[in-house]
Each structure stands twice: as structure tokens, then as C-alpha cells.
Amino acid sequence: MEVRVLSASNLYLQRFELGEDLPPEDYVGRLPVVRNLRDCGGFDFTHPVTVFVGENGVGKSTLVEALAVRMGFNPEGGTVNFNFATHDSHSRLAEYLRVLRGIRRHRDGFFLRAESFYNVASNIDDLDAAGGIGRPVVDSYGGVSLHAQSHGESFMALVENRFGGRGLYILDEPEAALSPMRVMRLMALMKRLVDADSQFVVSTHSPMLMAFPGADVVEIGDDGMRRVDYRDTEHYQVMLHFLENPEQMLAYLLDE
């Protein structure tokens, strides 16, 4: 699958770095991703699809949340026009993160985080219930309440109907809502959107998403932040070993 890509100079989000260090008492300052940023000085985006991977607790979701907030998105998800707050639980990393935007401004954008997608769906319903001038908000999401669909169906309705191209789309563990077939459908939609001058920043545990053609896969760990081939990630290696011989892996795990 050949993907037409934005040149690095045309990316909407080009770089991030720590503007100043977090207070030592803030747990975020102890996350591997923040320690890595202190050491390397910053991170430059070079591809239209950047995939952050790593073990639980390294700070992937904290990072993409902070990037989304710095780019003007609501911390719980949605577009830059969403301003609801169900629970103020986002970290302080955004306050200390500096981002470099591209010369071109994205025309569309969305921050999707799996853990608060329910809140986004609820806010859409609330906006339509309140009424207003113009078409119902839900029309931009397929015309059916996202709550009237399964988690995976509503997620795909969002991507298929709301994402329009020339956009900046920040996705936090999107595979949490999707079957393997739907993950592949998501990748096909991402390809279409990248061809339409879009940029994706994704946090994931899915080896399938890591395999997106031309994606810049960045592994975050205790020892640094490094660009890798998706086949060299621990996620891919563990999944491969399990699928090649599940009986042996299960025997080992259960004996332990």
C-alpha cells in the first residue's frame, strides 16, 4: 500500500520539547517519557503518521494528551470547539510542554482518547438536546447518536463521518474499541486521510497499527525514546511468539 505523504516541512505539528522542568513532587516528572525529553532536548516529527509505543506506565497517553491540549483540543477529547469537562484528571505536562507548529494550519482536527470517548458522545447528545441554530451536531457523526451504537461502531462512525482530511488527528489507544477487522478498516481510513494531507499522532499497543506503511514508530522506555522498526518492538515480538506457539507460551505462563 503506497501512501502519499506530507513533507516534514508541511506537517502541522513539527516538534515538542520541555519548556521548563516539572516540579520534583509531580509524578509526571518521573515518567520515562519526561526523563527522556530532558535528556534528548526534544522530539521532531518527520512523518505524517507517528506511533508512540511502550509498556504501561511510560507516559504515552500522558504525552499525547499534553500534545492535544497544547494544540487547542479539549483534554477529554473532541475538536477544538469542545469545552466540556466531566472530570479534571489530565496531567500538568501540557503546562510545561512547548510545541512548534507548522507554517500551514490544519483545517480539521480531533483528539480521541478511548477512556473518555463516552464523555464526548454524551456531550454531542447534550448539545443537540439544548437545540440551536443550524444542523444537529450528530449529523457530522453519521446522524445516529454514538450512544445508540456499540463502542466499536461509534468509533468507526466518528472516523468515517467526522474526519475530513487536511487534519491533525491525535488518537490515544484507538484499538481499545476495535476488533482486528475494525483496526484494519481504521488503517484504510487513515491511509485515505493521509493522502488528503492529514497528520496522525497515535499512542498504541497494537502491532497492527504499528505496521502502517511509512509510520514513524517511536518506542518509549526507561532507557530512552528511539525510532524502531515495528518488528523490533516488544509488542510485536511477544504477539508473534504467542501466536506461533500459544500452547508453549501458556504452559510457561501458567506453570509460573
Secondary structure, 3 states (H helix, E strand, C coil): CCCCCCCHHHCCEEEEEECCCCCCCCHHHHCHHHHHHHHHCCEECCCCEEEEECCCCCCHHHHHHHHHHHCCCCCCCECCCCCCCCCCCCCCHHHHEEEEECCCCCCEEEEEEHHHHHHHHHHHHHHHHHCCCCCCHHHHHCCCCHHHCCHHHHHHHHHHHHCCCCEEEEEECHHHHCCHHHHHHHHHHHHHHHHCCCEEEEECCCHHHHCCCCCEEEEEECCEEEECCHHHCHHHHHHHHHHHCHHHHHHHHHHC
